[in-house]
Amino acid sequence: MKKFLLGTVLVLALVIITLPFTGLLKHVLWRMEPAPLFENGHNLAQELGFPKDAKLLVINSDDTAGNPTFTHGILEVMPKGLVKSNSVIVHDRNDAELARVASIARQHPEWGFGVHLSLTNEYQLAYPWSPVLPKEQVPSLYNEKGLAWEKISEVVQFANPKEVKKEFIAQIQKAMDAGIKVDHIDSHMGTYYAQSTFNKNQSNVNSHSNGLLEAAIFAANHFKLPMTVNTFDKSAQKSIQLLDSMNIIRPDTFFGFYELEEMNNHLSYSGSDIIKFVTAWVVRHAFGFELPYENTAHHLEDVKVRMEIYQQALLNIAGPGLNHFFMHAASEHADDVVIPSGKNHPKGVDKVVRQGDTSVWSSEEMSVFLREHDFVVINYRDILKIQRKWQRP
């Protein structure tokens, strides 16, 4: 028995020592298969004029027009050349900010602008907004304060996917009416990637768990726009296959980071000490990250940590194909505005994160890193041309 136990320990030790060198750990998470080839046998890189194994990278700044500081952020980071894409929040109270974004877009036709489809307002009464459509048309998208829901969990429980579909169409149309040439859609707070439970609460309504994602697919198909999906969500596989069958262009890999400590829960760093050890070990060897993450209280400290995490993520997660990395630019350098603090994160974290992102993606260090590792930085403007060429009616 002692020999058996000793042998088992030796085998486990050998596995732990050798597994990182096999490359198998990179497949520890489920990932959607690459997008299918176009009818001419080309992949997206070839359609865009690059080698078929090119590592295409879209770095997208989320939340533009959600607050003036977020729009200030793209004016700080996008001229540096790495962030070529951003996505715009559209709601019932930011017409002036949308007009400002449209003016910026006209001045910079080389920049990409998408719509950051939103079903939540994490600021509530501190910075209130509601859906574009009135409550009479989409009652399930409003909370008791007459605002968009605060939490993703509330959207999942109460939002009728049929009404979500109408609101998504209205948000995209409002951005276009403001003069913004929309080139893709993605999701604020990742809400349309979430699994809906609405059908469990409303037995008389025909909806299902992927209803939010399929509302977004409907909107993408309606406007013939590329869209993002959570490529690591196995439960969305059938919906993503539906999207692929319609020739709607989506990333092969979609990822990004916000609050650092928040990632501990996302990566299942919880439970017993043994589970924590194994999780930290797997994550470290598969992706190069050191768990547990810890938030930093100061912008410059955050930049150091964030720079390392982002570079490791790009090396270990991104690959040939279309990679979408989301970030969040913001700046307080104009109009005496202050970066707001959402209710979904500890106070002060939003400011540190957004300033950190702005610094990282404005830096020469990151620019050199991307060049050295052969990333081709693009946006959805040229992808949209391919979308319109191949998407089925």
Order of alpha helices (4+ residues) and beta strands (2+ residues): alpha-alpha-beta-alpha-beta-alpha-beta-alpha-alpha-beta-alpha-alpha-alpha-beta-alpha-alpha-alpha-beta-alpha-alpha-beta-alpha
